[in-house]
Amino acid sequence: MSERLPGGGVELSPDEIEALPTRWLSCWTPTEVAQRLAGIDTPWYVAAGWALDLFRGRQTRPHGDIEIAIPAANFSQVVDRFPGYVFDGAGSGRIWEDAAPEVLAAVHQTWLRDPATGDYLLDVFREPHDGDTWICRRDDGIRLPYRDVIHHTRDGIPYLAPELVLLFKAKHVRRKDQADFDATVPHLRSTQRRSLAELLARAHPGHPWLADL
C-alpha cells in the first residue's frame, strides 16, 4: 500500500536526516516496551530487526531504533499509555510533530517523542487489519489471524513471525537485511521456510532469496 502524504509537516534536510540516529540513542528495549504496554487490550508485536533477535533468543547486532506494530484502529490505546509524551507522524523524509488525526490516517509510522529532550523512544506502525485479521501493508491479499502472526518469547514479549519480518525486509535488501536473512533462515522450521518462499514468490517474484529457501 502506498502512502498519500498530507500537507504540512516539516521536510527534513539531508543534514537533519543524517542526524536522526542520534535522536534514537535513548530508545527503549523490547523488555522496556513490553513492561509499559503490559495488559493493553490490543494485539501488538515487536517488528523488524528486533523481532528476529527475539526469535533467535539473543541480540545479534546493534539496533538504531525499536519498532512495534498495532492494529490502526487501536492506536488510541497505545497513546493512553504514554501521557506526557508526543507522537509525531513520519513518512518520506517528513515529520508532522504532534500529528493530527488526518496525518495519522495518511501515514503508518508514528514516532513517540520525549518533549523534554527531543529524543525518540519508540516507532509505532499502525497497520491495516479487519477485526482480528492482520493485513499485510505491502499486499492486502495476504491476510492472517493475529494469533498466527504473533509469536512470544519465553518471558512473554510478542514479536512478528520471522517469515513475515523477512518478507518486509525483502523489498530493499540493505546490508543489514541480508545479514538478518542469512542469520535467521537456518533457525526457521521447514513450514516457515516454505511459507516465506510462497510469500516472496507472490510479493517479489524472482527474488534472489528464493534460491536459498
Disulfide bonds with the S-S distance in Angstrom:
none
